[in-house]
């Protein structure tokens, strides 16, 4: 019998004319995860509009379905979750596979630590290589019983739920995942759970818990929750994901004569690091129709082609732009002068080593990027990138999309191999860019 050889595909992004038009972005991934989790833990039904239906979020939905939560999607794309309350989850019959979702795994580790049953969390090869000790160690201080590889630092994680006690934890890093994992554990813990950070990480959890009726204590960089608080079902709309908006935003800035409007984008100040950095670089971006939806600020972003200049990235902005640094590096590579990023060592332990991946990938297209231990030094070329080369995405959806944007803005096409499933965070990315006039094609690798 002839051996079947797996077919691999590659993506080719072609330069072309200006990008123009209006688009709506997929729902915010961070908020979507939390909407599902809190809806499952609430008393009563929650109705969620514009939920991101990417693989990561659907893994979280499937995990709660495996624990007895009824979740259904209407033909109109609205999700209804019948919450079971803090004590209503049931022991899953199988391992909970979180795919590539670090958010899903870390948040569920906090929640499951205080449940009265046994569970196991695993994921794909990339997720099993990402550090979980940052949540397992403080959870152990609360009494959690979590076992994992390499002294409980890596998945799979075996969790024997038990009674927890609230603690006061000073996090060494500004991490919304760590903060949320501990607050979720704190909902089922005795007493108060207090988390302090060195800088403010994204605060979607605090905003959404308040929307679900949980009384939080917030003082500066410290947040606290008292065990036993009840959540009530709500109706909410997930805003457009500003991390997804980053790609058409940078594309419009770099492709001459572009004029693009991104509708309904979340502009939570803990997430607008990239927006702030681009404005510092001279980007022509205006915020229109600003409004509030479910506790989250939202606006339409109008983005026009701009001549950018290099900057020294302020350290305090780094946590608010950590997911967007790959595409920010592309913008900096096409700017006038030098851009320096430091204090971003977190990029080394994302879905890939993003510092190395972006330096190599954009370097092949003509960018001048020097790796630093905790960041990058980028010497910009306002003439843009040459393109014309293949580049490896290392299974990372944000690296893949950055390279595709590079191809739209370069002088020659860029070919992306080893790509991650961009549907993880941006369903319909290629179609969306085509709506604006971009050309991205998929071919079988030779």
C-alpha positions as CSV (number, residue, x, y, z in Angstrom):
1,X,0.0,0.0,0.0
2,X,1.3,3.4,-0.9
3,X,2.1,5.6,2.2
4,X,-0.1,8.7,2.5
5,X,2.0,11.8,2.7
6,X,0.3,14.6,4.7
7,X,-0.5,17.7,2.6
8,X,0.9,20.9,4.0
9,X,-0.3,24.3,2.9
10,X,1.3,27.7,2.6
11,X,0.0,31.2,2.4
12,X,1.1,33.8,0.0
13,X,0.4,37.5,0.7
14,X,0.7,39.8,-2.4
15,X,1.3,43.5,-2.5
16,X,-1.3,45.5,-4.2
17,X,-3.3,48.7,-4.2
18,X,-4.6,50.7,-1.2
19,X,-6.7,49.0,1.5
20,X,-10.1,50.7,1.8
21,X,-13.5,50.0,3.4
22,X,-15.2,49.3,6.7
23,X,-15.1,46.0,8.6
24,X,-16.3,44.5,11.9
25,X,-13.7,42.5,13.9
26,X,-14.2,39.1,15.6
27,X,-15.2,39.3,19.3
28,X,-12.4,39.9,21.8
29,X,-10.8,36.6,22.7
30,X,-10.0,37.5,26.3
31,X,-13.5,38.7,27.0
32,X,-15.1,35.8,25.2
33,X,-13.2,33.3,27.5
34,X,-14.4,35.1,30.6
35,X,-18.0,35.4,29.3
36,X,-18.2,31.7,28.9
37,X,-16.5,30.9,32.3
38,X,-18.6,33.4,34.3
39,X,-21.8,32.5,32.4
40,X,-21.2,28.8,33.4
41,X,-20.7,29.7,37.0
42,X,-23.7,32.1,37.2
43,X,-27.2,31.4,38.6
44,X,-29.5,31.5,35.6
45,X,-29.0,32.0,31.9
46,X,-26.5,34.2,30.3
47,X,-26.9,35.5,26.7
48,X,-23.7,36.3,24.8
49,X,-23.7,38.3,21.6
50,X,-20.7,38.4,19.2
51,X,-18.7,35.7,21.1
52,X,-15.5,34.8,19.3
53,X,-16.0,31.4,17.7
54,X,-12.3,30.7,17.3
55,X,-10.8,27.4,18.3
56,X,-9.5,28.6,21.7
57,X,-12.8,29.9,22.9
58,X,-14.7,26.9,21.6
59,X,-12.3,24.7,23.6
60,X,-13.4,26.5,26.7
61,X,-17.1,26.0,25.8
62,X,-16.5,22.3,25.2
63,X,-14.7,22.0,28.6
64,X,-17.8,23.4,30.4
65,X,-20.1,21.2,28.4
66,X,-18.1,18.3,29.6
67,X,-18.7,19.5,33.1
68,X,-22.5,19.6,32.7
69,X,-23.1,23.2,31.5
70,X,-25.7,23.6,28.7
71,X,-24.4,25.9,26.0
72,X,-26.2,26.4,22.7
73,X,-25.8,28.7,19.7
74,X,-28.7,30.1,17.8
75,X,-28.8,30.4,14.1
76,X,-28.2,34.2,14.6
77,X,-24.9,33.4,16.3
78,X,-26.1,34.2,19.8
79,X,-24.9,31.9,22.6
80,X,-27.1,30.9,25.6
81,X,-25.4,29.4,28.6
82,X,-27.5,27.8,31.4
83,X,-25.3,28.5,34.4
84,X,-25.0,25.9,37.2
85,X,-23.7,28.1,40.0
86,X,-20.4,27.9,41.9
87,X,-21.2,24.4,43.2
88,X,-22.9,22.9,40.2
89,X,-20.1,21.7,37.9
90,X,-19.7,17.9,37.6
91,X,-16.6,15.8,37.2
92,X,-15.6,15.4,33.5
93,X,-15.4,11.9,32.3
94,X,-12.4,12.6,30.1
95,X,-9.3,14.8,29.9
96,X,-10.1,18.4,29.1
97,X,-8.1,19.3,26.0
98,X,-7.5,23.1,25.7
99,X,-5.8,22.9,22.4
100,X,-3.5,25.9,22.0
101,X,-5.2,28.1,24.6
102,X,-2.9,29.2,27.4
103,X,-5.7,31.5,28.7
104,X,-8.2,28.6,28.9
105,X,-5.8,26.3,30.7
106,X,-4.5,28.8,33.3
107,X,-8.0,30.1,34.1
108,X,-9.5,26.7,34.4
109,X,-6.6,25.6,36.6
110,X,-7.7,28.2,39.1
111,X,-11.4,27.3,38.9
112,X,-10.9,23.6,39.1
113,X,-8.6,23.7,42.1
114,X,-11.5,24.5,44.3
115,X,-14.0,22.0,42.8
116,X,-14.9,18.8,44.7
117,X,-13.7,16.5,41.9
118,X,-10.7,15.3,39.9
119,X,-9.8,16.7,36.5
120,X,-6.9,16.8,34.0
121,X,-6.0,19.6,31.6
122,X,-3.9,19.1,28.6
123,X,-3.3,20.8,25.2
124,X,-1.2,20.6,22.0
125,X,2.5,20.4,21.9
126,X,2.9,24.2,22.1
127,X,0.7,24.6,25.1
128,X,2.4,21.7,26.9
129,X,5.7,23.6,26.6
130,X,4.3,26.8,28.1
131,X,5.0,27.6,31.8
132,X,2.1,26.8,34.2
133,X,4.1,27.2,37.4
134,X,3.1,30.9,37.5
135,X,-0.5,29.8,38.4
136,X,0.3,26.4,40.0
137,X,2.6,27.8,42.7
138,X,0.3,30.5,44.1
139,X,-2.7,28.1,43.9
140,X,-0.7,25.6,46.0
141,X,-0.4,28.3,48.6
142,X,-4.2,28.3,48.7
143,X,-4.2,24.6,49.3
144,X,-4.6,23.4,45.7
145,X,-3.4,19.9,44.7
146,X,-2.0,20.2,41.2
147,X,0.5,17.8,39.6
148,X,2.3,18.4,36.4
149,X,5.5,17.7,34.5
150,X,8.8,19.1,35.7
151,X,7.8,19.8,39.3
152,X,4.2,20.9,38.4
153,X,5.4,23.5,35.9
154,X,4.1,22.1,32.7
155,X,0.9,20.4,31.4
156,X,-0.7,18.0,31.5
157,X,-2.0,19.2,34.8
158,X,-3.8,16.7,37.1
159,X,-6.0,18.6,39.6
160,X,-7.6,17.0,42.7
161,X,-10.0,19.7,43.8
162,X,-10.1,20.5,47.4
163,X,-11.1,23.2,49.9
164,X,-9.1,26.3,49.4
165,X,-8.2,29.2,51.7
166,X,-7.8,32.8,50.5
167,X,-4.3,34.3,50.4
168,X,-2.7,37.7,49.8
169,X,-0.5,37.2,46.8
170,X,2.0,39.7,45.3
171,X,2.6,38.7,41.7
172,X,6.1,39.2,40.4
173,X,4.6,39.8,36.9
174,X,1.7,41.8,35.6
175,X,-0.4,38.9,34.3
176,X,-4.2,38.9,33.8
177,X,-4.1,35.2,33.5
178,X,-2.4,34.8,36.9
179,X,-4.7,37.3,38.5
180,X,-7.9,35.7,37.0
181,X,-6.9,32.2,38.0
182,X,-6.5,33.3,41.6
183,X,-9.7,35.2,41.7
184,X,-11.6,32.2,40.2
185,X,-10.1,30.1,42.9
186,X,-11.0,32.7,45.4
187,X,-14.7,32.5,44.5
188,X,-14.7,29.0,46.1
189,X,-12.1,29.7,48.9
190,X,-12.6,30.5,52.5
191,X,-12.1,34.2,53.3
192,X,-10.6,36.9,51.1
193,X,-8.2,36.4,48.1
194,X,-6.1,39.4,47.4
195,X,-3.9,39.8,44.3
196,X,-1.4,42.7,43.8
197,X,0.5,43.4,40.6
198,X,3.6,45.4,39.8
199,X,1.7,47.1,37.0
200,X,-1.9,47.0,35.9
201,X,-2.7,44.0,33.6
202,X,-5.8,43.8,31.5
203,X,-8.8,44.2,33.8
204,X,-11.6,42.4,31.8
205,X,-12.1,40.0,34.8
206,X,-12.8,42.8,37.2
207,X,-15.2,44.5,34.9
208,X,-17.0,41.3,34.0
209,X,-17.3,40.0,37.6
210,X,-18.9,43.3,38.5
211,X,-21.3,42.9,35.6
212,X,-22.2,39.5,36.9
213,X,-23.0,41.0,40.3
214,X,-19.8,40.1,42.3
215,X,-18.6,42.8,44.7
216,X,-14.9,43.4,44.2
217,X,-12.5,45.5,46.2
218,X,-10.1,47.4,44.0
219,X,-7.4,49.7,45.3
220,X,-4.7,50.8,42.7
221,X,-2.9,47.6,41.6
222,X,-4.7,45.4,44.2
223,X,-7.9,43.5,43.7
224,X,-9.7,41.3,46.2
225,X,-12.7,38.9,46.2
226,X,-14.5,37.1,49.1
227,X,-15.4,33.5,48.7
228,X,-19.0,32.5,48.3
229,X,-20.0,35.5,46.2
230,X,-22.8,34.6,43.8
231,X,-22.9,35.4,40.1
232,X,-26.1,36.2,38.3
233,X,-26.8,35.5,34.6
234,X,-26.5,38.5,32.3
235,X,-26.9,39.5,28.6
236,X,-23.8,41.1,27.1
237,X,-22.1,41.9,23.8
238,X,-18.4,41.1,23.3
239,X,-16.6,44.0,21.7
240,X,-14.3,43.6,18.7
241,X,-10.9,42.3,19.6
242,X,-8.3,45.0,19.5
243,X,-5.6,42.3,19.2
244,X,-7.2,41.2,15.9
245,X,-7.7,44.9,14.9
246,X,-3.9,45.3,15.1
247,X,-3.3,43.5,11.8
248,X,-5.6,45.5,9.5
249,X,-4.6,48.6,11.4
250,X,-0.9,48.2,10.7
251,X,-1.6,47.1,7.1
252,X,-3.6,50.3,6.5
253,X,-0.8,52.4,8.0
254,X,1.8,50.8,5.8
255,X,0.1,50.4,2.4
256,X,0.0,53.8,0.6
257,X,-3.3,55.6,0.2
258,X,-5.1,53.2,2.5
259,X,-8.2,54.4,4.5
260,X,-9.8,51.7,6.7
261,X,-12.5,51.9,9.4
262,X,-12.7,49.2,12.1
263,X,-16.1,49.1,13.7
264,X,-16.9,48.3,17.3
265,X,-13.4,47.7,18.6
266,X,-12.8,47.4,22.4
267,X,-10.6,50.2,23.7
268,X,-10.2,49.1,27.3
269,X,-7.2,51.2,28.5
270,X,-5.4,48.0,29.7
271,X,-5.4,46.8,26.1
272,X,-4.6,49.9,24.1
273,X,-0.8,49.6,24.3
274,X,-0.4,49.1,20.6
275,X,-2.7,52.0,19.8
276,X,-0.8,54.3,22.1
277,X,2.6,53.2,20.6
278,X,1.4,53.8,17.0
279,X,0.1,57.2,17.9
280,X,3.5,58.0,19.5
281,X,5.0,57.0,16.1
282,X,2.8,59.5,14.2
283,X,0.0,57.2,13.1
284,X,-3.2,58.8,11.6
285,X,-5.8,57.0,13.7
286,X,-9.0,58.6,15.0
287,X,-11.5,57.2,17.5
288,X,-15.1,57.7,16.4
289,X,-18.5,56.9,17.9
290,X,-17.0,56.2,21.4
291,X,-19.4,54.3,23.7
292,X,-19.7,51.8,26.5
293,X,-21.0,48.3,26.2
294,X,-21.3,45.9,29.2
295,X,-18.7,47.8,31.2
296,X,-16.2,47.9,28.3
297,X,-15.4,51.0,26.3
298,X,-15.8,50.6,22.5
299,X,-15.1,52.8,19.5
300,X,-14.8,52.8,15.7
301,X,-11.2,53.2,14.6
302,X,-10.4,55.1,11.3
303,X,-6.9,54.3,10.1
304,X,-5.1,56.1,7.2
305,X,-1.7,55.5,5.6
306,X,1.0,57.3,7.7
307,X,4.7,58.1,7.8
308,X,5.9,56.6,11.1
309,X,9.0,57.3,13.1
310,X,10.8,55.1,15.6
311,X,10.4,55.4,19.3
312,X,11.8,54.0,22.6
313,X,8.9,51.9,23.9
314,X,8.0,53.1,27.5
315,X,8.3,50.1,29.9
316,X,4.9,50.8,31.4
317,X,3.2,50.3,28.1
318,X,4.8,46.8,27.5
319,X,2.2,44.8,29.5
320,X,-0.7,46.5,27.6
321,X,0.8,45.6,24.2
322,X,2.4,42.2,24.8
323,X,0.2,40.3,22.3
324,X,0.6,42.9,19.6
325,X,4.4,43.2,19.5
326,X,4.9,41.0,16.4
327,X,2.9,43.3,14.2
328,X,4.2,46.4,16.0
329,X,7.7,45.2,15.0
330,X,6.6,45.2,11.4
331,X,5.4,48.8,11.8
332,X,8.7,49.8,13.4
333,X,10.6,48.1,10.6
334,X,9.0,50.4,8.1
335,X,9.4,53.6,10.1
336,X,12.0,56.4,10.0
337,X,14.7,55.8,12.6
338,X,15.3,53.3,15.4
339,X,12.8,51.6,17.7
340,X,13.8,49.8,20.9
341,X,11.7,47.4,22.9
342,X,12.9,46.1,26.3
343,X,11.2,44.5,29.3
344,X,9.2,42.1,27.0
345,X,10.8,38.8,28.0
346,X,7.3,37.4,28.2
347,X,7.4,37.2,24.4
348,X,9.9,34.3,24.7
349,X,7.2,32.0,26.2
350,X,4.2,32.6,24.0
351,X,2.9,30.2,21.3
352,X,6.4,30.5,20.0
353,X,9.5,32.5,21.0
354,X,8.1,35.5,19.4
355,X,11.2,37.6,19.6
356,X,13.2,35.0,17.6
357,X,10.3,34.2,15.3
358,X,9.6,37.8,14.3
359,X,13.3,38.7,14.0
360,X,13.9,35.8,11.6
361,X,10.6,36.1,9.7
362,X,10.8,39.8,9.0
363,X,14.6,39.6,8.7
364,X,14.1,37.4,5.6
365,X,11.9,40.2,4.1
366,X,14.7,42.8,4.6
367,X,13.9,44.1,8.1
368,X,16.8,45.1,10.3
369,X,15.9,43.6,13.7
370,X,18.4,42.7,16.4
371,X,17.2,40.3,19.1
372,X,17.7,41.5,22.7
373,X,17.2,39.1,25.7
374,X,14.0,40.9,26.6
375,X,13.1,42.6,23.4
376,X,14.2,44.0,20.1
377,X,16.2,46.8,18.5
378,X,14.6,47.7,15.1
379,X,16.3,50.0,12.6
380,X,13.5,51.2,10.4
381,X,13.5,51.6,6.6
382,X,10.8,54.1,5.5
383,X,11.1,52.6,2.0
384,X,9.4,49.5,3.3
385,X,10.4,45.8,3.1
386,X,11.6,44.1,0.0
387,X,9.7,40.9,0.7
388,X,10.0,38.0,-1.8
389,X,11.1,35.3,0.7
390,X,9.6,32.4,2.6
391,X,9.2,32.7,6.3
392,X,8.3,30.2,9.0
393,X,5.4,30.9,11.4
394,X,6.4,28.3,14.0
395,X,2.8,27.3,14.5
396,X,2.0,30.8,15.9
397,X,-1.1,32.5,14.6
398,X,0.1,36.0,15.4
399,X,3.4,35.4,13.7
400,X,1.6,34.1,10.7
401,X,-0.7,37.1,10.4
402,X,2.2,39.5,10.9
403,X,4.0,37.9,8.0
404,X,0.9,38.1,5.8
405,X,0.5,41.8,6.6
406,X,4.2,42.2,5.7
407,X,3.4,40.7,2.3
408,X,0.6,43.1,1.7
409,X,2.9,46.1,2.4
410,X,6.2,44.8,0.9
411,X,7.4,45.2,-2.7
412,X,7.2,41.5,-3.4
413,X,5.0,38.7,-2.1
414,X,5.7,37.0,1.2
415,X,5.2,33.2,1.6
416,X,4.3,31.9,5.0
417,X,5.0,28.2,5.8
418,X,4.5,26.2,9.0
419,X,1.6,28.4,9.7
420,X,-0.6,28.2,12.7
421,X,-4.4,28.0,12.4
422,X,-5.2,31.7,12.4
423,X,-8.8,30.7,13.1
424,X,-7.6,30.4,16.7
425,X,-8.0,34.1,17.2
426,X,-9.2,35.7,13.9
427,X,-11.8,33.6,12.1
428,X,-12.0,34.7,8.5
429,X,-8.8,36.7,8.5
430,X,-8.1,36.2,4.8
431,X,-11.7,37.0,3.8
432,X,-11.6,40.1,6.0
433,X,-8.4,41.4,4.4
434,X,-9.8,40.6,0.9
435,X,-12.8,42.8,1.7
436,X,-10.4,45.7,2.2
437,X,-8.6,44.9,-1.1
438,X,-5.8,42.6,0.2
439,X,-4.8,39.5,-1.6
440,X,-3.8,36.4,0.3
441,X,-3.9,32.9,-1.4
442,X,-3.4,29.4,-0.1
443,X,-1.4,26.8,-1.9
444,X,-0.1,23.3,-1.3
445,X,3.5,23.3,-0.3
446,X,5.8,21.9,-3.1
